[in-house]
Amino acid sequence: MYNDVVEARYTSEQQDNILVLYNTDEDGVIEECIEVGSIQYKQLTEAGWDKDKIIDCTANFKRQQVRAVRENLKIAARDVYEIELNYIKRELSILRKQLLEAQILTKQRKEEALKRLTYLNKLEADFSDKVKSMNAFMSKTIPTDDINYTLTNIIEFFKVFNTNEEALNIVQNKSDKTKKSKSLLAALKHLI
């Protein structure tokens, strides 16, 4: 019966059950479970499958199973690794794009700030030149008493009308530069 045994291995830790695979001419490979101590077990040992050989076959089967599981785990791990790597690459690409956009925006803002600073420096220089020019003109053409009297009247005028809405509206309508001014004095600075 067990003349052509392909494999015989224990199926339990107690080594009391054995799975036997053997070839027959009529049915091909047959799988049969037998118990240690049974008639089939005696026939198996008579066919040369003693306890040591069955233990070796069982150990070999378990090694093959471990290798198969390990290979499957490697494939699964490789798949997970590829998925995670692709995710990280996508996230890195997004972060690089965001960084580049932030760098471009920072550069644009820096350029705008430098333009504003240049403009403010020019305004300050122009204003200073206009004040000097006005002072020179006034000192040459207008007597000092008249200047003091006029400046006193101008100061009093601004004290009264600086926050006056009507006066502010009149000056704001003179130029687009004065539209956002909040006081008469601020609006006039844009016109000088």
NORTA-V445332 format. One record per helix or strand of 3 or more residues. SS is the DSSP state (h for helix, s for strand). FROM is the first residue (numbers start at 1). TO is the last residue. If there is no record, write none. Layout:
ss->SS from->FROM to->TO
ss->SS from->FROM to->TO
This chain:
ss->s from->5 to->10
ss->s from->17 to->24
ss->s from->28 to->35
ss->h from->39 to->46
ss->h from->51 to->141
ss->h from->144 to->161
ss->h from->165 to->172
ss->h from->176 to->178
ss->h from->184 to->191
